[in-house]
Amino acid sequence: MLGSAVEFFRNLPPKVCTDCGKEIEEQHEAYHNKCDNCIDTEYWSSSKETA
């Protein structure tokens, strides 16, 4: 039998970045799969290409 929903979510493994594998600090209603560092790196590298 399945326990409470709170226990289910408490037992999930931590979310990790798909690029570097670093653990992501989750935020309320945040569905990203990359850490802040990888998101910033991706943004700045793509903005240099368009300039």
Secondary structure, DSSP 8 states (H G I E B T S, - for coil): ----HHHHHHTS---B-TTT--B----TT----S-HHHHHHHHHHHHHHH-
